[in-house]
């Protein structure tokens, strides 16, 4: 079995291969009119300095910091600022949702109060009906007792009346 010789990794060759492939891809993707407008070529475009966002007002560079240190610090603080703004936006959204929930809770509480009022009205109706039945029942009992007494008094033979009187 023959062993293939392992070639050393040549980073320069890899970089040239990547650059060549990128140029081919850019040539394919670039419209044909770019030769007429050289400023429209992808390589000719550089974002203007005005697109650089200023630092947040709560930070400033110190004296003696290297350019790499400044750029690193700026990148980090900008990412934190973006996150802080997203947190504030989430807070606003949460507040908006809470307001909507509060409005629906207020409406729900009004419905609950109306339902409770209906239950109280129904309880009062049933209470009055029970008491009315109780009064009628007592009147019926009193009438029945009086009628029984009258029947007994009207139909009692005289001999029993003298015995009952003794």
VEXMAR-905578 format. One line per field, with one value per residue (C-alpha): x, y, z; residue in one letter; residue number from 1. Coordinates in steps of 0.25 Angstrom, whole numbers, plus 5000, padded with zeros to 4 digits. Example, Ala and Ser with C-alpha at 12.3 -4.5 7.8 and 13.67 -1.06 7.14 Angstrom:
BEGIN
east = [5049/5055]
north = [4982/4996]
up = [5031/5029]
residu = [A/S]
num = [1/2]
This chain:
BEGIN
east = [5000/5006/5005/5001/5009/5002/5004/5005/4993/4996/4987/4992/4987/4974/4972/4975/4965/4954/4957/4956/4943/4937/4941/4934/4922/4922/4923/4912/4903/4907/4898/4904/4902/4912/4923/4916/4914/4927/4922/4911/4921/4921/4936/4934/4923/4927/4917/4918/4923/4910/4904/4913/4904/4909/4912/4902/4903/4906/4920/4932/4946/4957/4971/4981/4972/4977/4968/4965/4961/4952/4946/4944/4938/4929/4924/4920/4913/4905/4901/4897/4889/4882/4878/4874/4865/4859/4856/4850/4841/4837/4833/4825/4818/4816/4810/4801/4796/4794/4785/4777/4776/4772/4761/4756/4757/4749/4738/4739/4737/4725/4719/4722/4716/4703/4703/4704/4693/4684/4687/4683/4670/4667/4671/4661/4650/4652/4653/4639/4633/4637/4632/4619/4617/4620/4609/4599/4603/4601/4587/4583/4587/4580/4567/4568/4569/4557/4549/4552/4548/4536/4532/4535/4527/4515/4514/4517/4505/4499/4502/4517/4516/4512/4523/4533/4528/4529]
north = [5000/5014/5025/5038/5049/5059/5073/5085/5094/5107/5118/5128/5118/5116/5132/5133/5122/5129/5142/5137/5130/5142/5150/5140/5140/5156/5156/5146/5154/5168/5174/5176/5191/5193/5195/5208/5212/5209/5214/5203/5192/5184/5187/5202/5203/5207/5211/5226/5231/5237/5223/5221/5223/5232/5226/5227/5239/5231/5227/5234/5229/5231/5237/5227/5216/5209/5209/5195/5197/5208/5200/5188/5196/5204/5191/5185/5197/5198/5184/5187/5199/5191/5181/5192/5198/5185/5183/5197/5193/5180/5188/5197/5185/5178/5191/5192/5177/5180/5192/5183/5172/5182/5188/5173/5171/5183/5179/5165/5170/5178/5165/5158/5170/5169/5154/5155/5165/5156/5145/5154/5158/5143/5140/5151/5146/5131/5137/5144/5132/5123/5133/5135/5120/5119/5130/5123/5109/5116/5122/5108/5101/5112/5111/5095/5096/5105/5097/5084/5091/5096/5082/5076/5087/5086/5071/5067/5060/5067/5055/5057/5072/5069/5059/5069/5080/5072]
up = [5000/4996/5006/5000/5004/5013/5007/5017/5018/5010/5015/5004/4994/5001/5002/4987/4984/4992/4986/4972/4975/4981/4969/4960/4968/4968/4953/4952/4962/4957/4946/4932/4933/4945/4935/4931/4945/4952/4966/4966/4967/4980/4982/4980/4991/5005/5015/5018/5031/5034/5036/5048/5060/5071/5085/5095/5104/5116/5111/5106/5102/5111/5108/5104/5099/5086/5073/5075/5089/5085/5074/5083/5094/5084/5078/5092/5097/5084/5085/5100/5095/5085/5095/5105/5094/5092/5107/5107/5095/5102/5114/5106/5099/5113/5118/5106/5108/5123/5119/5110/5120/5131/5122/5120/5135/5137/5127/5134/5148/5143/5138/5151/5159/5150/5151/5167/5166/5159/5169/5180/5173/5171/5186/5190/5181/5187/5201/5199/5193/5204/5215/5207/5207/5221/5224/5215/5222/5236/5231/5226/5239/5247/5238/5239/5255/5256/5246/5254/5267/5261/5255/5269/5276/5266/5266/5280/5286/5298/5307/5304/5306/5321/5323/5317/5326/5339]
residu = [X/X/X/X/X/X/X/X/X/X/X/X/X/X/X/X/X/X/X/X/X/X/X/X/X/X/X/X/X/X/X/X/X/X/X/X/X/X/X/X/X/X/X/X/X/X/X/X/X/X/X/X/X/X/X/X/X/X/X/X/X/X/X/X/X/X/X/X/X/X/X/X/X/X/X/X/X/X/X/X/X/X/X/X/X/X/X/X/X/X/X/X/X/X/X/X/X/X/X/X/X/X/X/X/X/X/X/X/X/X/X/X/X/X/X/X/X/X/X/X/X/X/X/X/X/X/X/X/X/X/X/X/X/X/X/X/X/X/X/X/X/X/X/X/X/X/X/X/X/X/X/X/X/X/X/X/X/X/X/X/X/X/X/X/X/X]
num = [1/2/3/4/5/6/7/8/9/10/11/12/13/14/15/16/17/18/19/20/21/22/23/24/25/26/27/28/29/30/31/32/33/34/35/36/37/38/39/40/41/42/43/44/45/46/47/48/49/50/51/52/53/54/55/56/57/58/59/60/61/62/63/64/65/66/67/68/69/70/71/72/73/74/75/76/77/78/79/80/81/82/83/84/85/86/87/88/89/90/91/92/93/94/95/96/97/98/99/100/101/102/103/104/105/106/107/108/109/110/111/112/113/114/115/116/117/118/119/120/121/122/123/124/125/126/127/128/129/130/131/132/133/134/135/136/137/138/139/140/141/142/143/144/145/146/147/148/149/150/151/152/153/154/155/156/157/158/159/160/161/162/163/164/165/166]
